[in-house]
Amino acid sequence: MTVEWTSSESFDLGTLPAVSPFEHALPHLSTGGPNEESSPVPETTDRQKFVYDFTEGNKDLKDLLGGKGANLAEMTNLGLPVPPGFTITTEACKVYLASGSEPTALRDEVTAHLGALEARMGKKLGQADDPLLVSVRSGAKFSMPGMMDTVLNIGLSDESVTGLAAQAGDERFAWDSYRRLIQMFGKTVLGVDGELFEDALEEAKRAKGVTTDVDLDAADLRGLVEEFKGIVSKETGRDFPQEPREQMDLAIRAVFDSWNGERAKLYRRQERIPGDLGTAVNICSMVFGNLGPDSGTGVAFTRDPASGHQGVYGDYLQNAQGEDVVAGIRNTVPLADLERIDKASYDRLISIMETLETHYRDLCDIEFTIERGKLWMLQTRIGKRTAGAAFRIATQLVDQGLIDEAEALQRVTGGQLAQLMFPRFDEKAKTDLLGRGIAASPGAAVGKAVFDSYTAVKWSRSGEKVILIRRETNPDDLNGMIAAEGILTSRGGKTSHAAVVARGMGKTCVCGAEELEVDTKRRRMTAPGGVVIEEGDVVSIDGSTGKVYLGEVPVVPSPVVEYFEGRMHAGADDADELVQAVHRVMAYADRMRRLRVRANADNAEDASRARRFGAQGIGLCRTEHMFLGERREMVERLILADTDAERDEALGALLPLQKADFVELFEAMDGLPVTVRLLDPPLHEFLPDITELSVRVALAEAREDANENDLRLLQAVHKLHEQNPMLGLRGVRLGLVIPGLFAMQVRAIAEAAAERKNAKGDPRAEIMIPLVGTVQELEIVREEADQVIAEVEAATGTSLKLTIGTMIELPRAALTAGQIAEAAQFFSFGTNDLTQTVWGFSRDDVEASFFTAYLEKGIFGVSPFETIDRDGVGSLVRSAVEAGRATRPDLKLGVCGEHGGDPESVHFFHEVGLDYVSCSPFRIPVARLEAGRAAALGGGSDSR
C-alpha cells in the first residue's frame, strides 16, 4: 500500500514547539510521584477547552474525557500512583470526524500540555540522551475493549533508542520497546498488514531456536527493528517517521479515525452504543513493564468477573508491556503469584484495589505496570462481568452497605437475566473430554469447529452453529465472535481479548486451553492423546468449568428457570447461590416497579406457566389460535354459509368450544385480568391455499368428478383473496361485515365469566376490539357487545363487570386517540402492527430482504421490531397516551406487542406512563426486572 505523508510543518496538530528548556525540571518519573505540583498549563483562549490534564478531571466527566481519561483523573485525585498525562476530549474528536480536521485551538492546547508534561518529567519527548516516551490511547465513554487504536512508546527513534538504553542500563529493553513501537505504529497508524510484522517476529524466534520473544537478545531485536522499518518503507513508500512529535500527532489522528473503524462500528451496533459519542485520546507518560524480571504488567479485578466471588483475581506477566496480557500471546500467571514474585508491589496493589472498589462501589477492572519494583496504575473502570457475577455482586454490595436496592437494580440488566435462563450441560451425561482451559465466560455452547472469523460468519449465515477456535483472538475477529455460539482459545487468560469481549457480549468462552494445539493454517486442533478435531467436527465448550468436549453434550434447564417455574425454592438449603441472588434482585424490582407485567397467552397451559413466572394477568389472548386444528372446518362452514340460518348454525357450533377455552383460561388466571382480543387475522388464513385448491378442482373437472363443496370453497377463496391481507379484511372489519361473529365471541367470554363467578371464582375479563381506526367502528361493536353481556347477565343471574377497549395498532387510531377514548375503557398498544404501519414495512418480508443491510449501514442501531422506535412509533404512543387520558383520566393503558418484553422498550413504556406491559411467558422475568430498573432510574432510558 502507499500512504500520503504530510510533513510535520504542515500537520494540523502542529510541529514540535521551539520551547526553551524549563529551568527547574522535576525529578525523573521513577523517583517522583505522580501527584507532585506540576507546572501550570496555560489556559486556552478559545471558548471551548479541548485538552485536560489528569489533575483537572474526575470520574463524572466520561462524556467529555471518555471512560479511561475520566478514571485516570479520578485515580490521580485519589492520590494513587498514576503516570502524568493529559486527555484530548471527545468534543475534539467530534469536530475532527465532522470536518476532517482538528479544531484550530487543539494545536496550541496540545503543545502547552506537552510542554508542561516535559517540564514535570525533566525531559523532552524523544530527546536523544534521555527521552520522554508517551502512550497514545483511545478512551470512549463506554468500554470498547480492543476496538480502537493504541500506540505505546511514542518518541523512540534511531537516535533516542540508544539514549533510552543508556538511561535504563538495558540495551535489550530499549530495542524491544523500539520494535514494539514500529510494529504497533505500522499496523494501527499506517495501515500496514500486521501479519507482516508477526511473520518477521516468528522467523526471528525460529532462527534463534526459541519460542517466546523474551528469549530474543538485544542484537536479535536490533535486527528486527531494521526489518520492521523495511516493511514500513516497502508498504508505505516512506521511512518510519523519526520526528517524535510527528509520531504523536499521527497517532492522535489514528485514534480519532479508529472511532469509525469497521470493528468499532460493529462492536457499537452489537452493544447498542451510540455512534455520535466520539472517543477521547489519552497521552500518558510511559512506564515500562519490560525492564526485566523485577518489572511486569497485569490486569486485576476486585472480584471474579466470571462468578462474582470475592478474592484475588487477575493475570500478571513479568517483563512485558500491557498489550502482551490482553492479546494473549504469552500465557500469564495468576495474580496471586505476584505475592511471591514481588510482595511489596502485591501488598500495595491489594490496598489500592480495596480503595477503588470502595470508592466506585462496584467491581473494578484495573490495569497496572510494575517498573523495577514500583507500582503504577494505568487504568481502572467498572469491570465487565458475566450475568451470574452481576447478580451476585449486586446483592453482595447491598449486604456490605455500599449500595441500596435501587442502585443494585442498576448493576444488572434484563439481558443478563435472559442469559441466565439459557440451558446448561447435563452433568450426568456421558462425555468425551478433550481438555480444559480457563472458564472465562459461562454458558453451554455446542457447534462445529471453525478456525477463522470468515468461516464462522459464512457458516452461521447458512444456519450452522459454530464454535470459533483460535490460538488467541484479536479485534479483527469480532465478526466471527458475534457469529459463533462460543469461543475457544489455546492462549490467554480471564483478561485476554477473547475473555473480555465474550463476557461483554454474553458469549460462552474458554481461554488458555494450553493442552489443545490449535493449527489455524491446517484448520485443525489436536488434543492430548493425538485426537484431531478437523474443521466441521462438533465440539462442546463449558464456559462455567472451562471443559472442552468432543461431540454434542446434552443440555438441561437452567436452575434460574427451575426457580421461576417453582421447582427450586430460593430459601431451600440446597438452593443454588445464583438462584438466591436472582431471587433477591427480583424482589427489589417487584417492590420498586410501577409497571405491572402481564403475559401473552392463548391457553390455560401458557397462562399457568406465565403465572408461575410472575405474570399479573394476561394482556393478550389471541382468539384466532383457538380456531386452528380440528376447528378449521367449522370456520370454513362459517365462511361458506349462504344463509343466515347456515351462519347461525356454524356460529352455534363454535360457541361452546370458545366458551370452554375461556373457562379454562379464567380458572388459570383467577383473580387477575385477562384481555381477550376478538378475531383479528384475515379469514383466508383459515382456508386452503388458493393454488393447491385450484389445481385440485381443475384435475377433478378434467376427470368430470368435481366436488361441489370444493367448487364453493374455491369461489369463497377467490372472493376473499387480497393483494395485501394485513391491510385488508381483518380485525374490527370482520366483526362489522360478518354478522354474529364478534357477538358469538363476546357471548362465549361472558358465559365463561358467569360460570366461573358462579363457581366462586373471580374472573376479570377484558374484551379488546382489534384494528380500530375510527371511534365509529368501536361504538358499533361495543353497542352489540353490551347487549350480549346484558343478555348473559339476565340469563345467568350474574353481574359481570366486563370492560371493553381497543388495540391501538394503526397510526390513525393513535392520532385520534382522544376521540376513541370516548368509547374505550382501555387501550392496548399493538406495537408490532403499529411499527409495520408507521414504517410501511411488511415484517415477514423486510427482515429477510434488507434489514441486515440497514443494520450494517447504521440506518438502524437495532431492528424497530425488536426495540421500539422512540422517534416515530414512540412519538405516536406518547401522543395517544396523552390524548386518551385527557378524554378519560382513568383510561387503563398497556402494550401487548413483542416490545413489551424488550428491556429498552420497557423503559420507554415506563416513561410515557403505561400501566402494564405484556409479553411471552419466558420474557416475564426480564420485563419485571426492567420495570423495576426503570423505576429506580426515575424514568431514565439508558438500559444497557
N, C-alpha and C positions, 0 to 999 in steps of 0.2 A: 504494500500500500504506500501511498505518497501523502505526506502531511504538509500543508502550507504553514510555514513558520512565520511568526511575527517577531520582529526584533524587540528587545526589551525596551528600547527607547520609545516605541510607539504602542506598547501593550497598554490596554485600558487601565489596569490597576497600577500603572506607574513603574518607574525604574527604581533600582536600589538608590535610596536617597544619599546625597552628599552631605551627611550629617557629621559634625565634628565629634570626636570621641568624648564621651562623658568623663569628667574629671574624677568623679567618685564612683567607680564601678563597684557593684556589690560582689560578695564572695561567690565562688563557683557553686553551681546547683547542688552538688553532692555534699557541700558543707553548710549551706544555708537553708533555712526553712522557707516554705512557700508563702508564708504569711507575714514576711518582713515588710516594712513600709516600702512601697515601690515608688519609683519616680513618677511624678504627676504626668497624666496623659492630657495633652491639650484638648480642650472642649471643641467639638465640631461647631462650625459657624452655620451649618445647614440646620433647617428646622427639624429634620429627621436624623436621628442618630443611627448609624449602621454598624458600629463596632462597640462591643462592651468588653472590658477587662473582666477576668474571672472574679475580681473583687467587687464588681458592680452589680452582678445579677443575683438571682435566687431561684428556687425551685418552682415558684409560681409564674415564671416568665417563659414557660415552654412554648407558647405560641410565637414568641419573639426570638428566643435563643435556642429553640429546639430542646428535646429532652436531655441530650448529652451536655450541651452548654449550660442549661439551667441547673443541672445537678452538679456539674463541676463547680459552678459558682456557689451552690449551697454547701458543698463539702469544704470549699475554701472558707466560707463564712463560719463553718463549724470548727475551724482550726485544724482540719485534717491535712495530712501531707499531700498536697496536690501540686504538680509541676506548674509553674506560672504560664499564663497564656491569655488569649482573648478569643472572642466569638464574633463572627460576622453574622448578622441577623438574617432571619427568613425573609424579611422585607427586602433586603438587598437581592436575595435570590429571586424574589417575585419580579422585581424591576428587571433583572437580567433576563429572565425567561420571557418576559413580555416584550422587551425591546431588543434583545440580542446583545446588549452591552450593559456594563455595570453602572450604577448610579455615579454621577460625577463626584459626589462627596466621598465616595468609598476610597478612592486613591489616597487622599490625604489622611483619612482616618486610619487606614491600614499602615501607612508609613509612620504615623505618630505612635500607634500602639506597638509596632515592631521596634521603633526606636526606644520606647520605654522598656520593652522586654529585654532588649540588648543591654540597656543600662543596668537593669536589675541583675542580669546574669553575668555582667562583666565581660561580655564577648559579643561579637557581631555575627550575624547569620553567615555561615560559610567562610569565616576568616581562616587564613591559611594555617596559623600556628595552633589555634585552639578554637575550633569552630563551634558556634551555636547551631544546633540542629533542631528542627521542629517537625512535628507531625501535622498533616492537614487532613482532618477527619470530618465526615458528614455528621449530621445530627438533626433529624426531623422531630416534630412534636411527638409522634408515635414511633415506637421502636420498629425498625425495619432491618433486622439483623442480616448483614451481608449484602443488602440490596443496592447500596450506594457505595461510592468510592472513598478509599482511604489511602494516603501515601505517607510512609514513615521515612525518617532520615533525610528530609529535605535540607539541603545546604551542603551535602557532600559533593566533592568534585575531585578531579585528578590531583588538584593542588591540596585541598583540605583533608583528604583521606590520610595523608602522611602526618599532618598535624594532629588529627584525631588519634592515630596510632601512638604518637609520642605522648600526648596528654594522658591517654588511658594506660600506656605501658603495655599495650597488647595489639600487636600488628594484625593478628588473625581477626580479632573483633572488628577492627576498622575496615578491613576488606570485606568481611561478612556483611557489615552494615551497608557498604557501598553497593555490593551486588544486589542486596535486597532493594535498595532504592531504585536501581536501574530496572530491576525486574518489575516492581510494583508500578513505577512511573511509566515504563514502557507499555504495560498492559492497560492500566486504568486511564492514563492521561493521553497517551499517543495511539492507543488502539491497536498495538501490536499483539498478534496471537500469543496468548500466554503459554501455549503448548511448546512454542519455540524455546522459551526460557527453561521450561520444565525438562524438555528433552536434553538440553545442554547440561543442566544440573545432573540429571540421571547419568549421562555419559561420563561426566567428571567423576561421579561416585564409582561407576563401573571401572573406569581406568585406574582408579586408586584402589579398587578392591574392597570398598566399604559400602555400607548400606544406609547410613544416615549422613546428613550434611554436617553434623558436628564433628565428624571424623575427617573432614577436609581441612588442611592446614592453610596458612597464610598464602603460600605460593600457589596452592590449588585455587584459592579464592581470587587471587590476583589474576590468574589466567581466566577464570570465569568472568571477571569484570570486563576484561578485554573482549571476550567472546560475546558477552551481553551487549556491549557497546557496538560491536559489529552487527549484531542483529538489529539494533535500533537504527543504525546508519543504513543498512540494506533495506529495511522495511519502510522507513520514513523519508529517506533521501537526504537526511542531515544528521550530524553528530548529536549525541546526547548532550543536552544543554549543560554548560559548565557554570553559568551565572546563577548564583543561589536565589536571587530574588525572582529571576525568570522561572526557575523551578517552582517556587511557591505560588507565583501568580497563575501559572498554567495549571497547577494542582487545584487552586481555588476554583478556577473556571470549570475544571473537570468535575469537581464535586457538584457545582451548580447544575451542570449538564446531566449528571447521573440521576438527578431527580426525575427526569423524563426518559431514563433508560428503559428498555423493554422489560428487564427483570423487575425494576422498581414499580413500573406501572402494573405489571401482572400481580405483584405482591399486594399493591394497594387495592386492586379490584378484589383479590381474594379476601383481604382483611377489611374491606369497606372503608378504607382510609381516603378522605377527600384528596383530589388531585391538585387543589389550588393552594395547599399549605406551604409548599416550598421547603427547602432544607436550610438549616444554618450550617456554617463552616467553623470548625474549631481549630485554632492554631495553638498548639501546645508544645512547650519546650520538651525535647526528648529526654527520657531517662531510659537506661539500657538494661535489659534483662539478659543480654547475650555477651556479658563481660566475663564469663567463666562460671565455675561451679558454685560460687557464692552469690550468683545472680540468677534471676529467673523471672517467669511471668505466670500468671494464673488467673482463673476465674473462680469466684466463690459465691455461694448462696447462703443467706442467713437461715434458710430452711431447705429441705429437699424439694426441688421443684417438681419431682415426679410423684412424691407421696404426701408432701406437706409436713413430714415429721421433722422435729427439731433435732439439730446435731451439726456436725461439721461436714459440709458438702461442697464439692468443687474439684477442680483439677489444677495441678501445678506442673510446670515444665522447667527444668533447670537449663540455664544457658540458652535462652530462647527469647524471641520477641513475641508480642501478643498474637500476631496473626498465626503463629505456629500452633497455638492452642485451639483457636476457633476453626482453623482449616482442617484440623485432624490429621495433618501429615506426619506427625510424630505422636505416639501414644504417651499420654500423660501419666502421672502418678496421682493417687487420691490426695486431696488437700490435707488430710490428716498426716500424711507423710512429711509435710513441711515442718511439723513439730520436731521430727528427728533431724531434718536437714538444717534448719535454721530456727531454733526455738525462740530467739528474741523476736524475729520478724513474725513468727507464728503467733506469739502471745499478743503482739501489737495488732496484728490483723484481726484476731478474735475480738479484741476490745473494740476496734473500730466497727466491726460487723454488728456488735451489740448496740453501739451508739447509733448506727444508721437505721437499724430496724426499729429501735425505739423512736427515733426522730421521724421516720417516714411512716411508722405504724403499719408496716407491711413487709412481705418478703422482698429483700433487696438482692439484686444481681450486681456483683462487684467485679471490676477488672483491676488488677494490681500488678505492679512490677517491683522486683527487688533488685536494686543496683548495688552490688558489693556490700550486701548486708543492710542497706537502707530501704525501707518500705515506702512506696509511692502509690497513691490512689489515682487511677486513670479514668475511672467511670463508675457511677452507680445509677441504677434505675430500678423501678418496680419490676421485679422479675416475672417473666413469662412462666406459667406453671401449667401442669396438667389439670384436667377438670376435677379429678378427685382431690388433688392437692388444694385447689381453690376453695373447695367446700370445707376441707379440714382446717386450713389456715384461717378462714373467716371465723370459724367457731373458736379456734384457739385464741385468736386475738381478742374476741369478746371475753373469754374466760380470764385473760390477762389484764383486762380493763383498758386495753389500748384503743379499742373502738367500741361503738354501741351497735345495736341491732340494725339500725338504719344504714350505718356505714358498712356493716357486714354484707348487706344485700348488694352493695356496690362492688364487692370483691368477687362476686360470682355472676354468671350470666345464664340465660336460658339455653344458649348454645352449648355451654358446658354441661348443663343438666341433661340435655339431649344426648350428648356423648356418653354419659354415664348409664344411659338406658340401652346402649347397644349390647348385644350378646358378648359372652367371653368363652374361651376354650373350656371344654369339658375336662376336668381334672381326672376323671375316671376313664377317659378314652385311651385306647391303645395308640401309642405314638412312636415315631421313629426319630429320635433326637439327632440332629446334625451337629449342633454346637450351641454355645451360649455366649452372649455378649452382655452389654450394659443395657439395663431396662431404662431407655431414655424417654419414651412417651407411650403410655399404656394403651391397651386395646388388643383385640384379636383380629389379625389380618391374614387373609388367605388369597393367593393369586399365583399367576405364572411368573417365573423369574425372568426379568429383563435387565439388561446391563447398561442401558443408556437412556437418556430422557426422551430422545426422539422416538424410540421404540415404545416406551411407556405410553406416550401420548397417542401414537398411532394405534396400538392395540387397544387402548382404553376406548378410543372413539369407535372401535369396531365391536364394542360390547364386552371385551375381555377384562377380567380383573387381574391386576398385575402387582408384583412386588418389585420395586426398584432396588437393585443391588449394585453398590459402588464400593470402591476402596474407601473413599470419602466423598461427600458431596461438596459442591461449591455453588455460589449464587446462580451460575448458568444452568443448574439442574432444577430450577424452581418449577418449570413446566412439568417435568416428569414427576416431581414430588407431589404436585397437585393432582396429577392424573392417577397416581398409584394408590393402592389400598394401604400400603405401608412401605417403610424404607428400612433397608438393612445395609450397614456398612461394616467393613472389617477393621477400620481405624476410627480413632476419635472417642471422645467420652461424652458425658452429660452436657458439656458446654460446647461441643463441636457444632459446626454449622447445621448438620443434619438434625441433631437433637433439638437445638433451639428453634429452628424453623418448624419442625414437626410438632413440637409442643404448642407453638403458636397457632398452627392450623388444626390441631386436634387429630393429627395423623399418628398411627401406630409407628413406633420407631425402635429398632435395636441397633446400637452402635458398638464399635470396638470389639467385634467378634473375631479376635485375632486368629483363632484356630481355623477359621474359614478363609481359604486362599481365593481371592477374587481376581479373575483374569478377564478384564473388560474387553481386551482385544480379541481373545478367543471365545468370548461370550460364554463363560463357564465359571463355576465355583466348585472348589474341591474341599471336602470335609475330611476330618481325621478318619483314617482307615481307607482312604482312597476313593470314597464315594464322590462321584462327579455329578453336579447339577448343571444340566445344559439349559440354554435359554428356552423357555417354554415349559419346563418342568414345574410342577406345582409345589410351592413351599408355604409353610405357615409360620408366622412370627408372633411372639407374645411380648408385647411391649411392657407388660407388668412384671415379667420374670426374666426377660432377656433371652428366653429359649427360642431356638430355631428348629423347625421340624420339616422333615420331608413329607410331601403329600398334604392332603387336606385333613385338618383336625376338626372334629365336630364341635359345635358351639352350644352353649346353654344360656338361658335367660340371665340377664344382669340381676344382681341382688337388689339393685335400686328399683327395677321393675317389679321384682317379687315383693318389695316393701310397699310400693304403690298398690299392688294387687291384693295386699293384705296377707301375703304368705310369709312375711318376715316382719316381726314387730321390733321397732327401734328400742324398746325398753327391755327386750329379752337379753339374757346373759350372753348368748352366743351371737347376738346381732353384730353384723359387720360394722367396723369402726366408721367406714364410709357412710353406711346407712344412717348411723347415729348423726353424723354431720349433716346429711341431706335432710333428715327429719327436723333437725333444729332450724336450719335455714328456711325450710318451707313454713315452719311455724312463725318465723319472723315475718315472712312475706304475707301469710294469711292474716296476721294481726295488723299489718300496716296497709294492705291494699284497699283501695276504694272500689275498683272494678270487680264485679263478680265474674265468674268463669263458668260458662255452660258448654255443653257438648253438641256436636253434630252427630246425631244417632237416629237410625231409622227402624231399629227393632229392640226388643227387650234385652237381648244379649249385649248389644253395644251399650245400651243405656245402663245396664248393671255394671259393666266394666268402667264406664265413664264415672259413675257414682263412686266406685272404689278409688278412682284416680282423683277424686275431689271435685267433680262437677257439681255445680249448684243449680242444675236444671238442664233442659235440652233447649238449645237456641235454634235448632233447625232439624225438624223431622221431614225428610223428603218423601212425600207420599207416592211419588212415581215409582219408587223402588218396591212398593207394595203391589205393583201391577205386573211384575215380571213373572217368569216361570209359568206355572200352570194357569195363571190368571190371564195370560196374554190372549187366549181365545175369547174370554169374556169381553175384553176390550175391543177385539175385532167385531164381536156381535154388536157392541155399542156403536161402533163406527158405521157398521153396515146397516143399522136399523133404518128402515124406510118410513116407519110409522111411529107415532107417539107410544103406542102400545108396545112395540118391539123395543123401543128405547127404554121405557119404564121397566120392562122385564129384565133387560140387561143390567140396568142400574140396581134393580131389586136383588139380583144375584150377587152383585158386588158389595152391597151394603153390609151384610152380616160378616163378610170377610174383613172389610175395613174396620168394622166395629171391634172384632176380635183382636186385630192388630193393636188398636188403641187401648183396649182394656189391658193387654199385657204391658204396654208402654207406660200407662198411667200407674200401674201397680209397681213397676220397677222404679219409677220416679215419684212415688207417692210423697206429697208434701212439697214438691219442687215444681217450678213452672216447666211446661212442655209446649214449645212453639211448633205448631203443625202447619207446614206450608202446603196449601192446596196444589192440585196437579199443575205442573209447570212446563214440562218439555212438549215439543210438537207431537201430536198424536201419531204421525207417520213413523215415529221411532218404535211404536208397538206393532207395526205392520211388517210384512215380509219385504225383503229387498226388491225394489222395482225391477231390476234387471233379471234376477232369478225367477221372479213370478212371471214376467213377460215371456221368458224362454219356456217355462213350464206350460203356460197357456198356449203358446204357439205350437209346441210339439203336440199337445193334446188336440188342438184344432186340426193339425195335419193328420192325426190318426182318426179324426172325427169322433172323439170321445171326450170333448171338452166338459169340464166340471162347472156347473152353473155357479157354485159358490166361489170358485177361483175367478170366474169372469167378473162377478160382482166385486170381489176383493181387488182385482186389478183396476177396475173402474174407480174404486174408492181411493186406491193408492195414487193413481194418476190425478185424481181430483185434489188430493191433499199434498201432492208433491210441490215443494217450494225450492227456489234457487238459493235462498238464504234462510233456512228454517229457524235459526236462532233469532232472527228479526221478524219472524212470521207469526203463524197461528199458534200461540203458546200462552201460558200463564193466564192472567185475567181474561184474555181474549177468548180462551177456550170456554171459560165459565159463562161468558156472555153469549156465545154462539151455539153452544150445545146445551139445550135446556135440561136442567136437573142434575148436571154433573157436579157442580160445586155444592148444590143443595144436598145431594147424597153424601158427600164427604163431611159436610157440616153436621148432618144428622148422625153419621157414624161417630163423630167426635163427641157430640152432645150425649148420645145414648150411652157411649162408653164411660163418659164422665159421670153420668147419672148412676150407672150400675156400680161404679167404683165408690161413689159417695154413699149409696145405699148400703154398701158393704163396710161402712165405717172408715172408708179411705178418705184421702184428701187430694183429689185430682185438681190440678191447676192448669187447665188447658188454655192456650192462646192460639187463635186462628189467624194465619198470615196469608194475605192475598198477594200473589206474586205478579211482577212485571207491570205494576200500575204506572201509568204515565200522566193521568189526569184524575182529579178528585171525583169526577162524574162516574168513572169506572168503579171506583171504590164504593161510592154511595149506592149504586145499583146492587152490587154484590152484597154489601152489608145489609141492605134492607131485606134481601132474600134470606140471609143468614140469621138475622134477628128473628124473622118469622119462624124459621125452622127451630131455632133454640126455644122459642116460646112454646111451640107445639110439643117439644120433647119435655119441657118442664111441666106442662099441663098433663101429659100422658103418664109421667113417672112420679108426679107429686114432689119433684125435687127442684130446689132453687139452685140454678147454675150461674156461677159468676165467670162466664167466658168472656175474654177480651178479644177484640178484633183489630188487627193492624195490617200493615203492609210492608213489603220489602222495597227498599229504595235501591233500585239497580239500573235505573235509566237517568240520563242527565236531566231530562225534563222533570222527572219526579223530584230530583234534588233541587232544581231551580224553582219549583212550585211547592216546596215542602210546606210552606205556611198555609197554603190552601188545603193540601192533602191532610194536614194535621187536624183539620176541622172534622174529618170523618174517621181518623185513625186514632186508636188508643196507644199504639206503639209503632215505632219504626225499627226495622232491622235492615242494616245496610248490607246488600249483596255485593260485596266489593269485587267478586270475580267478574260478574256481568258488567258492573259499573266500570271496571277497568277496560273491558272489551269495548264498551260503547263510547267511553270517553276517548280512548286512543284510536278507535276504528280498527281494532285487532280482532282476528279470529284466533283464539288461543291455540286451538288444535293445529292450526296451520303455521302461524308465525313463529312459534317457539322452535319448531324444527327447521324453518326455512332461513330466517335471518337474525334471530336473536343472538346467536353466537357471534356473528359479525358485529352487531351493535354493542355487545359487551366488550369485545376485543378493541373496538374503536373508541370506547369510553363514552358512547352515547348514553348507555345505561351503566350505572355503577352496579346495579343488580336488577334482575327482571322485575317489572312493575306487577307481575302476578305473584311474586314472592314477597316483596316488601312494598307497602303502599306508596304510590306516587304522591308525595305530600303537596307538590305544587299544582298538580292537575286534579286527580281523583280526590286527594285530600282536601283541596280547596272546596270542592262540591260537598263533601261530607261535612266540613266545618260550617258552611253556609246553611246547609239543610238542618243541622242541629240547632243553629241559632234561630232560623225561621220557624221550625217546628215548635220549639219551646216558647217562642214569642206568642204563638197561637194557643198552645196548650202547655202551660207550665209543668204539668205533671206527666208529660209525654215520656214514656219509657223508651230508651234508646239502646240498641245493641248492634252488633255486627256478626254476621254468620258466614262470611266468605273465608277462604283459607288464610287471609291476613289475620284472622282472629287468633291464630297460634304462632304468628311470626313475632319474634322478640321486638324488633324495632317498631313494627306496626302497633303492637300493644301499647308502647309508649305514646304513640300519636293518639290512639283512641282514649287514653287517659287524659291527655292534654285537652282534647276537644269536648270532654265531658260525657262520654257514653256511660251507660250504666253497667254494661256487661260486654264480654266478648264470647264468641262461641267457636269451637274448633273440634277437630277429630279427637277421639278419646286419648290417644297416646300423646297428644300435644297439650293436654290439660295441665300437667305439672309445669311445663315450660311457661304456659300463659299465666298460671298462678304466680310463679316466681317473678316474671317480668312485670306483672301488675303491681306486685309489692315493690319492685325496684323503681318503677315509675313513681309511685307514691313517695318513696324515700328520696328520690331526686327532686321532688316538688314539681313534677311535670316535665322534667328535662327529657331530652330526646337522644342523648348520646348513649346508646345501649351496646356499644362494642364491648 
